[in-house]
Amino acid sequence: MTNCVVTGIHIYPVKSCKGISVDGATISRTGLLHDRFWMIIDEKDKFVTIREQPKLALVNVEIVLNSETSEKDHLKLSAPGMEHTVELPLQPEPEVYATPEIKTAVFKDTVFVHVASKEASQWVSDYLGVPVRVVVKSRVVRAVTEFMPPKEEFEYEPETAFADEYPINMVSEESLEDLNTRLEVPVQIRNFRPNIVIRGCASYEEDSWKRITIGEKEFFVVCPVARCQMPNTDFDKGERTSLQPLKTLMKYRRVFEKKPYHACFSVSLAPVKLGGEIRVGDVVKVLETK
């Protein structure tokens, strides 16, 4: 069977803001540690993404670790036109979870959240020019069940934080290269905001996989990722002015029979066990195909 290698690992701590490329990532209960653990909601408690606010694509997120100082580990947000940065504790303070829960939703899933920081909320509001709040997931489980293998296959209850549907998203460089042969203006891998990028397989071969290992970690390949308008964003300008690449994907990538009216690109993963780490350079081995 195909052997591939991991060429990139990316986490997106604040949903719809810039991602961070890392050499390795820990497998947590909600996916890769710190991935999409914070989110932005509006005055009506509706989640806000690049789809509504393309400028979020320009918000830079940095993880600052202070193991050698007394300062707490934190996220630091910066953005064009903002004079100051703002910080969020990487581990939310206990008093955050003591505040009233807010009921919101990520598409069809109900999610309970807490305001993570009034200061960060004001900062993002000033940047976007509309009132919003930065929230963190509550301790209420957001279970992942649709199209998943039987729960007996897992050693924990699979869940996710603020990812659209599943804990982890993976794509191959070969699939992107094939897509770009069909486009007048090529797109980058960041347009699809994957967690794991691999190389060494045929284009779209990942669609056919059912169970894989990445390094020492085992994953189920749950299903193809149905795509919305987000990949059409110009991530350099924080604008959406094109119908591509989604228009092209709709012509040849309606490949998931359970979502026949959606174009698919990349696949969703669910780890079999918690803990451990994946790293750039890890070999991907296909254990079972569909």
Rosetta blueprint (number, residue, H / E / L):
1 M L
2 T L
3 N E
4 C E
5 V E
6 V E
7 T E
8 G E
9 I E
10 H E
11 I E
12 Y L
13 P L
14 V E
15 K L
16 S L
17 C L
18 K L
19 G L
20 I E
21 S E
22 V E
23 D L
24 G E
25 A E
26 T E
27 I E
28 S E
29 R L
30 T L
31 G E
32 L E
33 L L
34 H L
35 D L
36 R L
37 F L
38 W E
39 M E
40 I E
41 I E
42 D E
43 E L
44 K L
45 D L
46 K L
47 F E
48 V E
49 T L
50 I L
51 R L
52 E L
53 Q L
54 P H
55 K H
56 L H
57 A H
58 L H
59 V L
60 N E
61 V E
62 E E
63 I E
64 V E
65 L L
66 N L
67 S L
68 E L
69 T L
70 S L
71 E L
72 K L
73 D L
74 H E
75 L E
76 K E
77 L E
78 S E
79 A L
80 P L
81 G L
82 M L
83 E L
84 H L
85 T L
86 V E
87 E E
88 L E
89 P E
90 L L
91 Q L
92 P L
93 E L
94 P H
95 E H
96 V H
97 Y H
98 A H
99 T L
100 P L
101 E L
102 I E
103 K E
104 T E
105 A E
106 V E
107 F L
108 K L
109 D E
110 T E
111 V E
112 F E
113 V E
114 H E
115 V E
116 A L
117 S L
118 K H
119 E H
120 A H
121 S H
122 Q H
123 W H
124 V H
125 S H
126 D H
127 Y H
128 L H
129 G L
130 V L
131 P L
132 V E
133 R E
134 V E
135 V E
136 V E
137 K E
138 S L
139 R L
140 V L
141 V L
142 R L
143 A E
144 V L
145 T L
146 E L
147 F L
148 M L
149 P L
150 P L
151 K H
152 E H
153 E H
154 F L
155 E L
156 Y L
157 E L
158 P L
159 E E
160 T L
161 A L
162 F L
163 A L
164 D L
165 E L
166 Y L
167 P L
168 I E
169 N E
170 M E
171 V E
172 S E
173 E H
174 E H
175 S H
176 L H
177 E H
178 D H
179 L H
180 N H
181 T H
182 R L
183 L L
184 E L
185 V L
186 P L
187 V L
188 Q L
189 I H
190 R H
191 N H
192 F H
193 R L
194 P L
195 N L
196 I E
197 V E
198 I E
199 R E
200 G L
201 C L
202 A L
203 S L
204 Y L
205 E H
206 E H
207 D H
208 S H
209 W E
210 K E
211 R E
212 I E
213 T E
214 I E
215 G L
216 E L
217 K E
218 E E
219 F E
220 F E
221 V E
222 V E
223 C E
224 P E
225 V E
226 A E
227 R L
228 C L
229 Q L
230 M H
231 P H
232 N H
233 T L
234 D E
235 F L
236 D L
237 K L
238 G L
239 E E
240 R L
241 T L
242 S L
243 L L
244 Q L
245 P L
246 L H
247 K H
248 T H
249 L H
250 M H
251 K H
252 Y H
253 R L
254 R L
255 V L
256 F L
257 E L
258 K L
259 K L
260 P L
261 Y L
262 H L
263 A L
264 C E
265 F E
266 S E
267 V E
268 S E
269 L E
270 A E
271 P E
272 V L
273 K L
274 L L
275 G L
276 G L
277 E E
278 I E
279 R E
280 V L
281 G L
282 D L
283 V E
284 V E
285 K E
286 V E
287 L E
288 E E
289 T E
290 K L
